Amino acid sequence: TSMSGTNVCLQINMAALDIRHVPQTLPHQLRMLGGQVDEIQFTLDTHQSRASRYAVGNYAEARAELRRYLESVCADFPQASVVDVDYSAAAMAEVARAFIGGDFIPKKAENGSPFYPYLYGLFRARSDYVFHMDSDILYGGGSPCWIAEAVAMLERNRDVLACNPLAGPPRADGRLTTQTAASSDFERFRHSFDTISTRVFILDRRRFLNGDDKIPLMPPKGLMLLSSFINNTPPYLALEDCMTALMRAKGLRRVDFLGSGQGMWSVHPAFRSDRFYRELPHLIQRIEVNDIPDAQRGDYNLNDSMIDWSDVRRRTTAWTRVQRRLRFAVSGISERVLGGRGA
């Protein structure tokens, strides 16, 4: 039983392209969090994206390799299971009714990011509380009771939809360097937001299952709608944007906090490169022993003080210039095609 005394599921979404990092990140995540939960679910996507940055070559081979790896992990964790995302019409309608309130739910968002797979993972959990994350999130602090503290906060505060570990390693002054909170208690390393990210959160899924909260499907506008049309992706904003709309409509908040003792904090590798995959084991080791330069403190994204991203940044900058030109080229078309429709 988890230290919280309440049923908690650690639920991790994965897709075929994650095979390059999961064998490094997953053992780390289980060291940090596996002892605090009753149930562990590896939610494996079965839908291949054909467009966007989420597409991957040799898909079937990569997915089979990832599944084999996850099954080997389950052999060591009896509370763990691999759950394939079920895209049958019946399953999708069931998940839609639970979280959206109707019979329809999009498979992906307009940018190609997962939509249905995230909610399917929450739906298939057997526990009331679900600590959800993407497969690349890294954790420091190592508090053995952070999840219990998060559950207590969710139980005490009905206006808190979700809790997160502190975003980035803590600075001495408690401040964040790359995020702006709606309110902060710097001394207690606690920050409130009216937004949510699907990268990581813990919430009480009963809020949705009992009908109290439903997630609105938000349509994209302007160029995002055009990109949805070009990429043949569903015309709906990302799940985190739809959940943020729910929070703002109902006055709900997300609380990021460090917690007692060394607490728990998270960082996210925003880029991918051969250097990143080479250095990942060393990065994880440094994070687990709190070998963190001051320049990384308060920053949720792994920055150049921890790993040299210069090669990725050069490529990204060049691509950004191309994107700007494309936006400029299509802006006139966009105005003509989409103007005045308010979609």
HURA-V283869 format. One record per pair of residues at least 24 apart in sequence whose ideal C-beta (glycine too) atoms are under 8 Angstrom apart, sorted by sequence separation. I is the first residue (numbers start at 0). J is the second residue. If there is no record, write none. Layout:
i = <I;I>
j = <J;J>
This chain:
i = <9;91;94;98;140;166;214;217;282;94;97;128;140;165;216;9;43;138;215;9;214;217;7;8;11;13;41;94;214;261;278;7;8;9;10;11;13;14;15;86;90;93;139;215;266;7;8;9;10;11;12;13;14;215;6;7;8;9;11;13;41;84;214;269;275;2;3;6;8;10;12;15;41;84;213;266;267;268;269;274;2;163;212;215;266;267;268;274;1;85;161;265;266;267;1;84;160;164;266;1;84;163;272;274;275;0;16;39;82;163;212;41;43;45;46;82;162;163;268;270;272;14;16;39;40;41;43;45;161;162;212;272;15;38;39;40;41;42;43;44;45;46;161;162;197;271;14;37;39;41;43;45;82;161;197;270;36;40;42;160;197;270;15;18;29;33;196;18;21;25;195;16;194;197;270;15;18;22;26;160;15;18;21;25;29;195;14;17;21;153;195;153;154;194;15;18;153;193;150;195;13;149;160;194;193;200;53;193;146;13;54;53;193;195;48;51;52;53;193;194;46;51;53;192;193;46;50;51;191;192;136;191;192;48;136;191;192;133;190;191;133;189;190;131;132;133;189;190;199;132;189;131;132;188;189;44;131;187;188;198;46;130;131;187;130;131;181;44;129;128;129;42;128;188;128;129;180;127;128;42;127;42;127;40;117;124;42;122;160;40;121;40;113;112;160;38;121;160;38;38;169;37;166;36;163;165;160;162;163;164;165;158;159;160;161;162;163;164;165;158;159;160;161;162;163;164;165;169;36;158;159;162;164;159;169;118;168;165;167;32;156;164;165;166;167;168;14;164;165;166;167;164;165;12;164;14;152;163;12;28;152;222;225;12;28;32;31;149;222;225;12;28;35;148;222;225;234;25;28;34;35;98;149;10;24;27;28;31;35;36;97;100;109;148;10;24;27;30;35;97;105;148;222;225;24;35;221;225;21;24;100;103;110;145;224;10;20;32;99;109;144;20;98;99;109;144;8;98;99;110;142;144;221;8;17;99;109;140;142;145;220;8;17;109;140;142;145;224;6;7;10;12;111;114;142;6;7;8;10;11;12;118;140;141;142;176;177;5;6;7;8;9;10;11;12;13;109;111;114;117;140;142;168;176;177;178;220;5;6;7;8;10;11;12;110;140;141;175;176;177;220;5;7;9;11;109;114;140;168;170;174;177;108;109;114;139;140;175;218;3;107;108;109;112;113;138;139;171;107;109;112;138;139;170;106;108;109;110;138;139;168;169;170;105;108;109;137;167;168;169;108;136;137;167;168;105;108;136;137;167;136;137;167;108;135;167;135;166;167;7;2;2;3;4;7;2;3;1;2;5;137;1;137;141;3;139;3;138;139;137;140;139;139;137;51;50;50;51;49;50;7;31;19;24;20;23;27;31;19;23;30;20;24;27;23;27>
j = <33;115;118;122;164;190;238;241;306;119;122;153;165;190;241;35;69;164;241;36;241;244;35;36;39;41;69;122;242;289;306;36;37;38;39;40;42;43;44;115;119;122;168;244;295;37;38;39;40;41;42;43;44;245;37;38;39;40;42;44;72;115;245;300;306;34;35;38;40;42;44;47;73;116;245;298;299;300;301;306;35;196;245;248;299;300;301;307;35;119;195;299;300;301;36;119;195;199;301;37;120;199;308;310;311;37;53;76;119;200;249;79;81;83;84;120;200;201;306;308;310;53;55;78;79;80;82;84;200;201;251;311;55;78;79;80;81;82;83;84;85;86;201;202;237;311;55;78;80;82;84;86;123;202;238;311;78;82;84;202;239;312;58;61;72;76;239;62;65;69;239;61;239;242;315;61;64;68;72;206;62;65;68;72;76;242;62;65;69;201;243;202;203;243;65;68;203;243;201;246;65;201;212;246;246;253;107;247;201;69;111;111;251;253;107;110;111;112;252;253;106;111;113;252;253;107;111;112;252;253;198;253;254;111;199;254;255;197;254;255;198;254;255;197;198;199;255;256;265;199;256;199;200;256;257;113;200;256;257;267;116;200;201;257;201;202;252;116;201;201;202;116;202;262;203;204;255;203;204;119;204;120;205;120;197;204;123;204;242;123;204;124;197;197;245;124;207;246;125;126;257;126;255;126;253;255;251;253;254;255;256;250;251;252;253;254;255;256;257;251;252;253;254;255;256;257;258;262;130;252;253;256;258;254;264;214;264;262;264;130;254;262;263;264;265;266;113;263;264;265;266;264;265;113;265;116;254;265;116;132;256;326;329;117;134;138;138;256;329;332;120;136;143;256;330;333;342;134;137;143;144;207;258;120;134;137;138;141;145;146;207;210;219;258;121;135;138;141;146;208;216;259;333;336;136;147;333;337;134;137;213;216;223;258;337;124;134;146;213;223;258;135;213;214;224;259;124;214;215;226;258;260;337;125;134;216;226;257;259;262;337;126;135;227;258;260;263;342;125;126;129;131;230;233;261;126;127;128;130;131;132;238;260;261;262;296;297;126;127;128;129;130;131;132;133;134;230;232;235;238;261;263;289;297;298;299;341;127;128;129;130;132;133;134;232;262;263;297;298;299;342;128;130;132;134;232;237;263;291;293;297;300;232;233;238;263;264;299;342;128;232;233;234;237;238;263;264;296;233;235;238;264;265;296;233;235;236;237;265;266;295;296;297;233;236;237;265;295;296;297;237;265;266;296;297;235;238;266;267;297;267;268;298;240;267;299;268;299;300;146;143;144;146;147;150;146;147;146;147;150;282;147;283;287;150;286;151;286;287;286;289;289;291;301;230;230;231;232;231;232;201;263;271;279;276;279;283;287;276;280;287;279;283;286;283;287>
